[in-house]
Amino acid sequence: MFEFDQEIVEALLVEDLNFRRLYNKHAELKRQVHEVTSGNGSMDDLHLETLKKQKLYLKDQMAGMIESYRRLHH
């Protein structure tokens, strides 16, 4: 995630508590989705879709924060 913005992500993880919280929550949701889709977990389809939507929402929020950081620091 955000491979091209790794320096900004690392800076935000250190500097911004909210970004760090979103990043960690996204990582947890990603782990849960991967567990279910790889066959190692069980979850109904509706719950899985909800997790995927939450994960995407968090990613969109982080993308906005990265873009704001880029405008302010570059």
mmCIF file of the N, C-alpha and C atoms, coordinates in Angstrom:
data_MODEL
# 
_entry.id   MODEL 
# 
loop_
_atom_site.group_PDB 
_atom_site.id 
_atom_site.type_symbol 
_atom_site.label_atom_id 
_atom_site.label_alt_id 
_atom_site.label_comp_id 
_atom_site.label_asym_id 
_atom_site.label_entity_id 
_atom_site.label_seq_id 
_atom_site.pdbx_PDB_ins_code 
_atom_site.Cartn_x 
_atom_site.Cartn_y 
_atom_site.Cartn_z 
_atom_site.occupancy 
_atom_site.B_iso_or_equiv 
_atom_site.pdbx_formal_charge 
_atom_site.auth_seq_id 
_atom_site.auth_comp_id 
_atom_site.auth_asym_id 
_atom_site.auth_atom_id 
_atom_site.pdbx_PDB_model_num 
ATOM 1   N N  . MET A 1 1  ? 0.845   -1.189  0.000  1.00 0.00 ? 1  MET A N  1 
ATOM 2   C CA . MET A 1 1  ? 0.000   0.000   0.000  1.00 0.00 ? 1  MET A CA 1 
ATOM 3   C C  . MET A 1 1  ? 0.884   1.245   0.000  1.00 0.00 ? 1  MET A C  1 
ATOM 4   N N  . PHE A 1 2  ? 0.589   2.171   -0.866 1.00 0.00 ? 2  PHE A N  1 
ATOM 5   C CA . PHE A 1 2  ? 1.296   3.454   -0.953 1.00 0.00 ? 2  PHE A CA 1 
ATOM 6   C C  . PHE A 1 2  ? 2.795   3.260   -1.178 1.00 0.00 ? 2  PHE A C  1 
ATOM 7   N N  . GLU A 1 3  ? 3.151   2.330   -2.042 1.00 0.00 ? 3  GLU A N  1 
ATOM 8   C CA . GLU A 1 3  ? 4.555   2.024   -2.303 1.00 0.00 ? 3  GLU A CA 1 
ATOM 9   C C  . GLU A 1 3  ? 5.339   3.249   -2.779 1.00 0.00 ? 3  GLU A C  1 
ATOM 10  N N  . PHE A 1 4  ? 4.705   4.096   -3.567 1.00 0.00 ? 4  PHE A N  1 
ATOM 11  C CA . PHE A 1 4  ? 5.393   5.249   -4.133 1.00 0.00 ? 4  PHE A CA 1 
ATOM 12  C C  . PHE A 1 4  ? 5.515   6.403   -3.140 1.00 0.00 ? 4  PHE A C  1 
ATOM 13  N N  . ASP A 1 5  ? 4.833   6.302   -2.040 1.00 0.00 ? 5  ASP A N  1 
ATOM 14  C CA . ASP A 1 5  ? 4.830   7.355   -1.034 1.00 0.00 ? 5  ASP A CA 1 
ATOM 15  C C  . ASP A 1 5  ? 5.416   6.876   0.295  1.00 0.00 ? 5  ASP A C  1 
ATOM 16  N N  . GLN A 1 6  ? 6.294   5.904   0.237  1.00 0.00 ? 6  GLN A N  1 
ATOM 17  C CA . GLN A 1 6  ? 6.797   5.279   1.459  1.00 0.00 ? 6  GLN A CA 1 
ATOM 18  C C  . GLN A 1 6  ? 7.442   6.279   2.418  1.00 0.00 ? 6  GLN A C  1 
ATOM 19  N N  . GLU A 1 7  ? 8.189   7.234   1.895  1.00 0.00 ? 7  GLU A N  1 
ATOM 20  C CA . GLU A 1 7  ? 8.825   8.235   2.773  1.00 0.00 ? 7  GLU A CA 1 
ATOM 21  C C  . GLU A 1 7  ? 7.773   9.052   3.511  1.00 0.00 ? 7  GLU A C  1 
ATOM 22  N N  . ILE A 1 8  ? 6.721   9.447   2.808  1.00 0.00 ? 8  ILE A N  1 
ATOM 23  C CA . ILE A 1 8  ? 5.657   10.221  3.441  1.00 0.00 ? 8  ILE A CA 1 
ATOM 24  C C  . ILE A 1 8  ? 4.925   9.372   4.464  1.00 0.00 ? 8  ILE A C  1 
ATOM 25  N N  . VAL A 1 9  ? 4.635   8.131   4.113  1.00 0.00 ? 9  VAL A N  1 
ATOM 26  C CA . VAL A 1 9  ? 3.959   7.228   5.051  1.00 0.00 ? 9  VAL A CA 1 
ATOM 27  C C  . VAL A 1 9  ? 4.786   7.085   6.323  1.00 0.00 ? 9  VAL A C  1 
ATOM 28  N N  . GLU A 1 10 ? 6.077   6.876   6.176  1.00 0.00 ? 10 GLU A N  1 
ATOM 29  C CA . GLU A 1 10 ? 6.940   6.720   7.347  1.00 0.00 ? 10 GLU A CA 1 
ATOM 30  C C  . GLU A 1 10 ? 6.940   7.992   8.198  1.00 0.00 ? 10 GLU A C  1 
ATOM 31  N N  . ALA A 1 11 ? 6.969   9.153   7.548  1.00 0.00 ? 11 ALA A N  1 
ATOM 32  C CA . ALA A 1 11 ? 6.933   10.412  8.297  1.00 0.00 ? 11 ALA A CA 1 
ATOM 33  C C  . ALA A 1 11 ? 5.607   10.566  9.027  1.00 0.00 ? 11 ALA A C  1 
ATOM 34  N N  . LEU A 1 12 ? 4.512   10.257  8.356  1.00 0.00 ? 12 LEU A N  1 
ATOM 35  C CA . LEU A 1 12 ? 3.201   10.385  8.994  1.00 0.00 ? 12 LEU A CA 1 
ATOM 36  C C  . LEU A 1 12 ? 3.020   9.389   10.136 1.00 0.00 ? 12 LEU A C  1 
ATOM 37  N N  . LEU A 1 13 ? 3.591   8.203   9.997  1.00 0.00 ? 13 LEU A N  1 
ATOM 38  C CA . LEU A 1 13 ? 3.496   7.225   11.081 1.00 0.00 ? 13 LEU A CA 1 
ATOM 39  C C  . LEU A 1 13 ? 4.174   7.741   12.343 1.00 0.00 ? 13 LEU A C  1 
ATOM 40  N N  . VAL A 1 14 ? 5.231   8.511   12.176 1.00 0.00 ? 14 VAL A N  1 
ATOM 41  C CA . VAL A 1 14 ? 5.954   9.075   13.320 1.00 0.00 ? 14 VAL A CA 1 
ATOM 42  C C  . VAL A 1 14 ? 5.260   10.331  13.841 1.00 0.00 ? 14 VAL A C  1 
ATOM 43  N N  . GLU A 1 15 ? 4.806   11.183  12.915 1.00 0.00 ? 15 GLU A N  1 
ATOM 44  C CA . GLU A 1 15 ? 4.340   12.516  13.282 1.00 0.00 ? 15 GLU A CA 1 
ATOM 45  C C  . GLU A 1 15 ? 2.847   12.624  13.590 1.00 0.00 ? 15 GLU A C  1 
ATOM 46  N N  . ASP A 1 16 ? 2.036   11.721  13.059 1.00 0.00 ? 16 ASP A N  1 
ATOM 47  C CA . ASP A 1 16 ? 0.586   11.905  13.120 1.00 0.00 ? 16 ASP A CA 1 
ATOM 48  C C  . ASP A 1 16 ? -0.099  10.696  13.763 1.00 0.00 ? 16 ASP A C  1 
ATOM 49  N N  . LEU A 1 17 ? -0.578  10.897  14.968 1.00 0.00 ? 17 LEU A N  1 
ATOM 50  C CA . LEU A 1 17 ? -1.225  9.816   15.717 1.00 0.00 ? 17 LEU A CA 1 
ATOM 51  C C  . LEU A 1 17 ? -2.456  9.287   14.986 1.00 0.00 ? 17 LEU A C  1 
ATOM 52  N N  . ASN A 1 18 ? -3.242  10.174  14.385 1.00 0.00 ? 18 ASN A N  1 
ATOM 53  C CA . ASN A 1 18 ? -4.437  9.741   13.668 1.00 0.00 ? 18 ASN A CA 1 
ATOM 54  C C  . ASN A 1 18 ? -4.070  8.885   12.457 1.00 0.00 ? 18 ASN A C  1 
ATOM 55  N N  . PHE A 1 19 ? -3.057  9.286   11.696 1.00 0.00 ? 19 PHE A N  1 
ATOM 56  C CA . PHE A 1 19 ? -2.610  8.493   10.553 1.00 0.00 ? 19 PHE A CA 1 
ATOM 57  C C  . PHE A 1 19 ? -2.152  7.119   11.029 1.00 0.00 ? 19 PHE A C  1 
ATOM 58  N N  . ARG A 1 20 ? -1.391  7.073   12.111 1.00 0.00 ? 20 ARG A N  1 
ATOM 59  C CA . ARG A 1 20 ? -0.899  5.801   12.652 1.00 0.00 ? 20 ARG A CA 1 
ATOM 60  C C  . ARG A 1 20 ? -2.074  4.909   13.058 1.00 0.00 ? 20 ARG A C  1 
ATOM 61  N N  . ARG A 1 21 ? -3.108  5.501   13.660 1.00 0.00 ? 21 ARG A N  1 
ATOM 62  C CA . ARG A 1 21 ? -4.289  4.732   14.066 1.00 0.00 ? 21 ARG A CA 1 
ATOM 63  C C  . ARG A 1 21 ? -4.992  4.155   12.829 1.00 0.00 ? 21 ARG A C  1 
ATOM 64  N N  . LEU A 1 22 ? -5.178  4.980   11.797 1.00 0.00 ? 22 LEU A N  1 
ATOM 65  C CA . LEU A 1 22 ? -5.814  4.523   10.566 1.00 0.00 ? 22 LEU A CA 1 
ATOM 66  C C  . LEU A 1 22 ? -4.989  3.420   9.892  1.00 0.00 ? 22 LEU A C  1 
ATOM 67  N N  . TYR A 1 23 ? -3.679  3.614   9.854  1.00 0.00 ? 23 TYR A N  1 
ATOM 68  C CA . TYR A 1 23 ? -2.767  2.657   9.237  1.00 0.00 ? 23 TYR A CA 1 
ATOM 69  C C  . TYR A 1 23 ? -2.848  1.297   9.939  1.00 0.00 ? 23 TYR A C  1 
ATOM 70  N N  . ASN A 1 24 ? -2.831  1.318   11.260 1.00 0.00 ? 24 ASN A N  1 
ATOM 71  C CA . ASN A 1 24 ? -2.891  0.067   12.029 1.00 0.00 ? 24 ASN A CA 1 
ATOM 72  C C  . ASN A 1 24 ? -4.241  -0.620  11.870 1.00 0.00 ? 24 ASN A C  1 
ATOM 73  N N  . LYS A 1 25 ? -5.323  0.150   11.865 1.00 0.00 ? 25 LYS A N  1 
ATOM 74  C CA . LYS A 1 25 ? -6.652  -0.424  11.672 1.00 0.00 ? 25 LYS A CA 1 
ATOM 75  C C  . LYS A 1 25 ? -6.753  -1.026  10.269 1.00 0.00 ? 25 LYS A C  1 
ATOM 76  N N  . HIS A 1 26 ? -6.219  -0.326  9.257  1.00 0.00 ? 26 HIS A N  1 
ATOM 77  C CA . HIS A 1 26 ? -6.231  -0.841  7.891  1.00 0.00 ? 26 HIS A CA 1 
ATOM 78  C C  . HIS A 1 26 ? -5.453  -2.165  7.820  1.00 0.00 ? 26 HIS A C  1 
ATOM 79  N N  . ALA A 1 27 ? -4.305  -2.207  8.469  1.00 0.00 ? 27 ALA A N  1 
ATOM 80  C CA . ALA A 1 27 ? -3.494  -3.434  8.459  1.00 0.00 ? 27 ALA A CA 1 
ATOM 81  C C  . ALA A 1 27 ? -4.260  -4.593  9.106  1.00 0.00 ? 27 ALA A C  1 
ATOM 82  N N  . GLU A 1 28 ? -4.980  -4.325  10.176 1.00 0.00 ? 28 GLU A N  1 
ATOM 83  C CA . GLU A 1 28 ? -5.755  -5.372  10.847 1.00 0.00 ? 28 GLU A CA 1 
ATOM 84  C C  . GLU A 1 28 ? -6.890  -5.859  9.940  1.00 0.00 ? 28 GLU A C  1 
ATOM 85  N N  . LEU A 1 29 ? -7.589  -4.936  9.304  1.00 0.00 ? 29 LEU A N  1 
ATOM 86  C CA . LEU A 1 29 ? -8.661  -5.336  8.390  1.00 0.00 ? 29 LEU A CA 1 
ATOM 87  C C  . LEU A 1 29 ? -8.098  -6.118  7.212  1.00 0.00 ? 29 LEU A C  1 
ATOM 88  N N  . LYS A 1 30 ? -6.959  -5.692  6.695  1.00 0.00 ? 30 LYS A N  1 
ATOM 89  C CA . LYS A 1 30 ? -6.309  -6.400  5.588  1.00 0.00 ? 30 LYS A CA 1 
ATOM 90  C C  . LYS A 1 30 ? -5.970  -7.829  6.003  1.00 0.00 ? 30 LYS A C  1 
ATOM 91  N N  . ARG A 1 31 ? -5.471  -7.987  7.214  1.00 0.00 ? 31 ARG A N  1 
ATOM 92  C CA . ARG A 1 31 ? -5.142  -9.321  7.719  1.00 0.00 ? 31 ARG A CA 1 
ATOM 93  C C  . ARG A 1 31 ? -6.401  -10.189 7.806  1.00 0.00 ? 31 ARG A C  1 
ATOM 94  N N  . GLN A 1 32 ? -7.479  -9.626  8.335  1.00 0.00 ? 32 GLN A N  1 
ATOM 95  C CA . GLN A 1 32 ? -8.727  -10.381 8.480  1.00 0.00 ? 32 GLN A CA 1 
ATOM 96  C C  . GLN A 1 32 ? -9.281  -10.796 7.117  1.00 0.00 ? 32 GLN A C  1 
ATOM 97  N N  . VAL A 1 33 ? -9.293  -9.860  6.172  1.00 0.00 ? 33 VAL A N  1 
ATOM 98  C CA . VAL A 1 33 ? -9.807  -10.171 4.831  1.00 0.00 ? 33 VAL A CA 1 
ATOM 99  C C  . VAL A 1 33 ? -8.951  -11.253 4.185  1.00 0.00 ? 33 VAL A C  1 
ATOM 100 N N  . HIS A 1 34 ? -7.645  -11.125 4.292  1.00 0.00 ? 34 HIS A N  1 
ATOM 101 C CA . HIS A 1 34 ? -6.743  -12.119 3.704  1.00 0.00 ? 34 HIS A CA 1 
ATOM 102 C C  . HIS A 1 34 ? -6.966  -13.496 4.334  1.00 0.00 ? 34 HIS A C  1 
ATOM 103 N N  . GLU A 1 35 ? -7.139  -13.526 5.621  1.00 0.00 ? 35 GLU A N  1 
ATOM 104 C CA . GLU A 1 35 ? -7.354  -14.797 6.320  1.00 0.00 ? 35 GLU A CA 1 
ATOM 105 C C  . GLU A 1 35 ? -8.586  -15.510 5.778  1.00 0.00 ? 35 GLU A C  1 
ATOM 106 N N  . VAL A 1 36 ? -9.662  -14.768 5.606  1.00 0.00 ? 36 VAL A N  1 
ATOM 107 C CA . VAL A 1 36 ? -10.904 -15.367 5.115  1.00 0.00 ? 36 VAL A CA 1 
ATOM 108 C C  . VAL A 1 36 ? -10.786 -15.751 3.640  1.00 0.00 ? 36 VAL A C  1 
ATOM 109 N N  . THR A 1 37 ? -10.235 -14.860 2.824  1.00 0.00 ? 37 THR A N  1 
ATOM 110 C CA . THR A 1 37 ? -10.172 -15.145 1.384  1.00 0.00 ? 37 THR A CA 1 
ATOM 111 C C  . THR A 1 37 ? -9.161  -16.232 1.035  1.00 0.00 ? 37 THR A C  1 
ATOM 112 N N  . SER A 1 38 ? -8.216  -16.477 1.931  1.00 0.00 ? 38 SER A N  1 
ATOM 113 C CA . SER A 1 38 ? -7.254  -17.558 1.669  1.00 0.00 ? 38 SER A CA 1 
ATOM 114 C C  . SER A 1 38 ? -7.729  -18.896 2.218  1.00 0.00 ? 38 SER A C  1 
ATOM 115 N N  . GLY A 1 39 ? -8.929  -18.895 2.801  1.00 0.00 ? 39 GLY A N  1 
ATOM 116 C CA . GLY A 1 39 ? -9.500  -20.143 3.281  1.00 0.00 ? 39 GLY A CA 1 
ATOM 117 C C  . GLY A 1 39 ? -9.134  -20.510 4.698  1.00 0.00 ? 39 GLY A C  1 
ATOM 118 N N  . ASN A 1 40 ? -8.444  -19.633 5.410  1.00 0.00 ? 40 ASN A N  1 
ATOM 119 C CA . ASN A 1 40 ? -8.025  -19.931 6.772  1.00 0.00 ? 40 ASN A CA 1 
ATOM 120 C C  . ASN A 1 40 ? -8.974  -19.385 7.823  1.00 0.00 ? 40 ASN A C  1 
ATOM 121 N N  . GLY A 1 41 ? -10.035 -18.757 7.395  1.00 0.00 ? 41 GLY A N  1 
ATOM 122 C CA . GLY A 1 41 ? -10.997 -18.204 8.339  1.00 0.00 ? 41 GLY A CA 1 
ATOM 123 C C  . GLY A 1 41 ? -12.399 -18.356 7.794  1.00 0.00 ? 41 GLY A C  1 
ATOM 124 N N  . SER A 1 42 ? -13.359 -18.117 8.657  1.00 0.00 ? 42 SER A N  1 
ATOM 125 C CA . SER A 1 42 ? -14.747 -18.260 8.269  1.00 0.00 ? 42 SER A CA 1 
ATOM 126 C C  . SER A 1 42 ? -15.491 -16.964 8.573  1.00 0.00 ? 42 SER A C  1 
ATOM 127 N N  . MET A 1 43 ? -16.296 -16.518 7.587  1.00 0.00 ? 43 MET A N  1 
ATOM 128 C CA . MET A 1 43 ? -17.044 -15.288 7.773  1.00 0.00 ? 43 MET A CA 1 
ATOM 129 C C  . MET A 1 43 ? -18.133 -15.267 6.700  1.00 0.00 ? 43 MET A C  1 
ATOM 130 N N  . ASP A 1 44 ? -19.306 -14.768 7.047  1.00 0.00 ? 44 ASP A N  1 
ATOM 131 C CA . ASP A 1 44 ? -20.350 -14.682 6.022  1.00 0.00 ? 44 ASP A CA 1 
ATOM 132 C C  . ASP A 1 44 ? -20.000 -13.576 5.026  1.00 0.00 ? 44 ASP A C  1 
ATOM 133 N N  . ASP A 1 45 ? -20.571 -13.689 3.847  1.00 0.00 ? 45 ASP A N  1 
ATOM 134 C CA . ASP A 1 45 ? -20.232 -12.765 2.751  1.00 0.00 ? 45 ASP A CA 1 
ATOM 135 C C  . ASP A 1 45 ? -20.534 -11.314 3.089  1.00 0.00 ? 45 ASP A C  1 
ATOM 136 N N  . LEU A 1 46 ? -21.625 -11.056 3.772  1.00 0.00 ? 46 LEU A N  1 
ATOM 137 C CA . LEU A 1 46 ? -22.002 -9.687  4.113  1.00 0.00 ? 46 LEU A CA 1 
ATOM 138 C C  . LEU A 1 46 ? -20.968 -9.050  5.040  1.00 0.00 ? 46 LEU A C  1 
ATOM 139 N N  . HIS A 1 47 ? -20.517 -9.804  6.032  1.00 0.00 ? 47 HIS A N  1 
ATOM 140 C CA . HIS A 1 47 ? -19.499 -9.283  6.948  1.00 0.00 ? 47 HIS A CA 1 
ATOM 141 C C  . HIS A 1 47 ? -18.175 -9.056  6.222  1.00 0.00 ? 47 HIS A C  1 
ATOM 142 N N  . LEU A 1 48 ? -17.815 -9.971  5.339  1.00 0.00 ? 48 LEU A N  1 
ATOM 143 C CA . LEU A 1 48 ? -16.579 -9.825  4.568  1.00 0.00 ? 48 LEU A CA 1 
ATOM 144 C C  . LEU A 1 48 ? -16.641 -8.566  3.698  1.00 0.00 ? 48 LEU A C  1 
ATOM 145 N N  . GLU A 1 49 ? -17.762 -8.345  3.040  1.00 0.00 ? 49 GLU A N  1 
ATOM 146 C CA . GLU A 1 49 ? -17.907 -7.146  2.210  1.00 0.00 ? 49 GLU A CA 1 
ATOM 147 C C  . GLU A 1 49 ? -17.843 -5.877  3.053  1.00 0.00 ? 49 GLU A C  1 
ATOM 148 N N  . THR A 1 50 ? -18.402 -5.916  4.247  1.00 0.00 ? 50 THR A N  1 
ATOM 149 C CA . THR A 1 50 ? -18.335 -4.772  5.159  1.00 0.00 ? 50 THR A CA 1 
ATOM 150 C C  . THR A 1 50 ? -16.889 -4.476  5.531  1.00 0.00 ? 50 THR A C  1 
ATOM 151 N N  . LEU A 1 51 ? -16.114 -5.505  5.835  1.00 0.00 ? 51 LEU A N  1 
ATOM 152 C CA . LEU A 1 51 ? -14.702 -5.315  6.166  1.00 0.00 ? 51 LEU A CA 1 
ATOM 153 C C  . LEU A 1 51 ? -13.939 -4.717  4.986  1.00 0.00 ? 51 LEU A C  1 
ATOM 154 N N  . LYS A 1 52 ? -14.224 -5.206  3.789  1.00 0.00 ? 52 LYS A N  1 
ATOM 155 C CA . LYS A 1 52 ? -13.551 -4.685  2.599  1.00 0.00 ? 52 LYS A CA 1 
ATOM 156 C C  . LYS A 1 52 ? -13.876 -3.207  2.394  1.00 0.00 ? 52 LYS A C  1 
ATOM 157 N N  . LYS A 1 53 ? -15.123 -2.833  2.611  1.00 0.00 ? 53 LYS A N  1 
ATOM 158 C CA . LYS A 1 53 ? -15.516 -1.428  2.462  1.00 0.00 ? 53 LYS A CA 1 
ATOM 159 C C  . LYS A 1 53 ? -14.854 -0.553  3.516  1.00 0.00 ? 53 LYS A C  1 
ATOM 160 N N  . GLN A 1 54 ? -14.773 -1.047  4.753  1.00 0.00 ? 54 GLN A N  1 
ATOM 161 C CA . GLN A 1 54 ? -14.094 -0.304  5.818  1.00 0.00 ? 54 GLN A CA 1 
ATOM 162 C C  . GLN A 1 54 ? -12.622 -0.113  5.473  1.00 0.00 ? 54 GLN A C  1 
ATOM 163 N N  . LYS A 1 55 ? -12.004 -1.155  4.969  1.00 0.00 ? 55 LYS A N  1 
ATOM 164 C CA . LYS A 1 55 ? -10.587 -1.101  4.593  1.00 0.00 ? 55 LYS A CA 1 
ATOM 165 C C  . LYS A 1 55 ? -10.364 -0.074  3.488  1.00 0.00 ? 55 LYS A C  1 
ATOM 166 N N  . LEU A 1 56 ? -11.229 -0.058  2.494  1.00 0.00 ? 56 LEU A N  1 
ATOM 167 C CA . LEU A 1 56 ? -11.124 0.899   1.402  1.00 0.00 ? 56 LEU A CA 1 
ATOM 168 C C  . LEU A 1 56 ? -11.336 2.330   1.908  1.00 0.00 ? 56 LEU A C  1 
ATOM 169 N N  . TYR A 1 57 ? -12.298 2.515   2.805  1.00 0.00 ? 57 TYR A N  1 
ATOM 170 C CA . TYR A 1 57 ? -12.552 3.839   3.375  1.00 0.00 ? 57 TYR A CA 1 
ATOM 171 C C  . TYR A 1 57 ? -11.313 4.356   4.109  1.00 0.00 ? 57 TYR A C  1 
ATOM 172 N N  . LEU A 1 58 ? -10.682 3.495   4.900  1.00 0.00 ? 58 LEU A N  1 
ATOM 173 C CA . LEU A 1 58 ? -9.471  3.890   5.620  1.00 0.00 ? 58 LEU A CA 1 
ATOM 174 C C  . LEU A 1 58 ? -8.349  4.235   4.648  1.00 0.00 ? 58 LEU A C  1 
ATOM 175 N N  . LYS A 1 59 ? -8.218  3.443   3.582  1.00 0.00 ? 59 LYS A N  1 
ATOM 176 C CA . LYS A 1 59 ? -7.182  3.710   2.590  1.00 0.00 ? 59 LYS A CA 1 
ATOM 177 C C  . LYS A 1 59 ? -7.412  5.064   1.928  1.00 0.00 ? 59 LYS A C  1 
ATOM 178 N N  . ASP A 1 60 ? -8.666  5.376   1.617  1.00 0.00 ? 60 ASP A N  1 
ATOM 179 C CA . ASP A 1 60 ? -8.990  6.675   1.025  1.00 0.00 ? 60 ASP A CA 1 
ATOM 180 C C  . ASP A 1 60 ? -8.650  7.820   1.980  1.00 0.00 ? 60 ASP A C  1 
ATOM 181 N N  . GLN A 1 61 ? -8.939  7.650   3.263  1.00 0.00 ? 61 GLN A N  1 
ATOM 182 C CA . GLN A 1 61 ? -8.602  8.675   4.245  1.00 0.00 ? 61 GLN A CA 1 
ATOM 183 C C  . GLN A 1 61 ? -7.088  8.890   4.310  1.00 0.00 ? 61 GLN A C  1 
ATOM 184 N N  . MET A 1 62 ? -6.339  7.796   4.341  1.00 0.00 ? 62 MET A N  1 
ATOM 185 C CA . MET A 1 62 ? -4.884  7.903   4.394  1.00 0.00 ? 62 MET A CA 1 
ATOM 186 C C  . MET A 1 62 ? -4.334  8.541   3.116  1.00 0.00 ? 62 MET A C  1 
ATOM 187 N N  . ALA A 1 63 ? -4.921  8.215   1.973  1.00 0.00 ? 63 ALA A N  1 
ATOM 188 C CA . ALA A 1 63 ? -4.474  8.803   0.711  1.00 0.00 ? 63 ALA A CA 1 
ATOM 189 C C  . ALA A 1 63 ? -4.656  10.323  0.749  1.00 0.00 ? 63 ALA A C  1 
ATOM 190 N N  . GLY A 1 64 ? -5.759  10.776  1.312  1.00 0.00 ? 64 GLY A N  1 
ATOM 191 C CA . GLY A 1 64 ? -5.985  12.213  1.448  1.00 0.00 ? 64 GLY A CA 1 
ATOM 192 C C  . GLY A 1 64 ? -4.965  12.859  2.361  1.00 0.00 ? 64 GLY A C  1 
ATOM 193 N N  . MET A 1 65 ? -4.611  12.201  3.425  1.00 0.00 ? 65 MET A N  1 
ATOM 194 C CA . MET A 1 65 ? -3.616  12.723  4.356  1.00 0.00 ? 65 MET A CA 1 
ATOM 195 C C  . MET A 1 65 ? -2.235  12.766  3.703  1.00 0.00 ? 65 MET A C  1 
ATOM 196 N N  . ILE A 1 66 ? -1.928  11.757  2.914  1.00 0.00 ? 66 ILE A N  1 
ATOM 197 C CA . ILE A 1 66 ? -0.650  11.728  2.205  1.00 0.00 ? 66 ILE A CA 1 
ATOM 198 C C  . ILE A 1 66 ? -0.577  12.877  1.207  1.00 0.00 ? 66 ILE A C  1 
ATOM 199 N N  . GLU A 1 67 ? -1.670  13.098  0.481  1.00 0.00 ? 67 GLU A N  1 
ATOM 200 C CA . GLU A 1 67 ? -1.689  14.194  -0.485 1.00 0.00 ? 67 GLU A CA 1 
ATOM 201 C C  . GLU A 1 67 ? -1.543  15.546  0.210  1.00 0.00 ? 67 GLU A C  1 
ATOM 202 N N  . SER A 1 68 ? -2.188  15.730  1.338  1.00 0.00 ? 68 SER A N  1 
ATOM 203 C CA . SER A 1 68 ? -2.057  16.981  2.096  1.00 0.00 ? 68 SER A CA 1 
ATOM 204 C C  . SER A 1 68 ? -0.622  17.171  2.571  1.00 0.00 ? 68 SER A C  1 
ATOM 205 N N  . TYR A 1 69 ? -0.012  16.121  3.053  1.00 0.00 ? 69 TYR A N  1 
ATOM 206 C CA . TYR A 1 69 ? 1.383   16.181  3.506  1.00 0.00 ? 69 TYR A CA 1 
ATOM 207 C C  . TYR A 1 69 ? 2.297   16.574  2.335  1.00 0.00 ? 69 TYR A C  1 
ATOM 208 N N  . ARG A 1 70 ? 2.044   15.942  1.194  1.00 0.00 ? 70 ARG A N  1 
ATOM 209 C CA . ARG A 1 70 ? 2.867   16.224  0.001  1.00 0.00 ? 70 ARG A CA 1 
ATOM 210 C C  . ARG A 1 70 ? 2.761   17.699  -0.374 1.00 0.00 ? 70 ARG A C  1 
ATOM 211 N N  . ARG A 1 71 ? 1.570   18.269  -0.363 1.00 0.00 ? 71 ARG A N  1 
ATOM 212 C CA . ARG A 1 71 ? 1.383   19.693  -0.719 1.00 0.00 ? 71 ARG A CA 1 
ATOM 213 C C  . ARG A 1 71 ? 2.077   20.601  0.278  1.00 0.00 ? 71 ARG A C  1 
ATOM 214 N N  . LEU A 1 72 ? 2.064   20.246  1.550  1.00 0.00 ? 72 LEU A N  1 
ATOM 215 C CA . LEU A 1 72 ? 2.665   21.104  2.581  1.00 0.00 ? 72 LEU A CA 1 
ATOM 216 C C  . LEU A 1 72 ? 4.181   21.008  2.641  1.00 0.00 ? 72 LEU A C  1 
ATOM 217 N N  . HIS A 1 73 ? 4.752   19.860  2.265  1.00 0.00 ? 73 HIS A N  1 
ATOM 218 C CA . HIS A 1 73 ? 6.177   19.625  2.474  1.00 0.00 ? 73 HIS A CA 1 
ATOM 219 C C  . HIS A 1 73 ? 7.016   19.534  1.206  1.00 0.00 ? 73 HIS A C  1 
ATOM 220 N N  . HIS A 1 74 ? 6.411   19.654  0.066  1.00 0.00 ? 74 HIS A N  1 
ATOM 221 C CA . HIS A 1 74 ? 7.209   19.541  -1.166 1.00 0.00 ? 74 HIS A CA 1 
ATOM 222 C C  . HIS A 1 74 ? 6.996   20.718  -2.052 1.00 0.00 ? 74 HIS A C  1 
# 
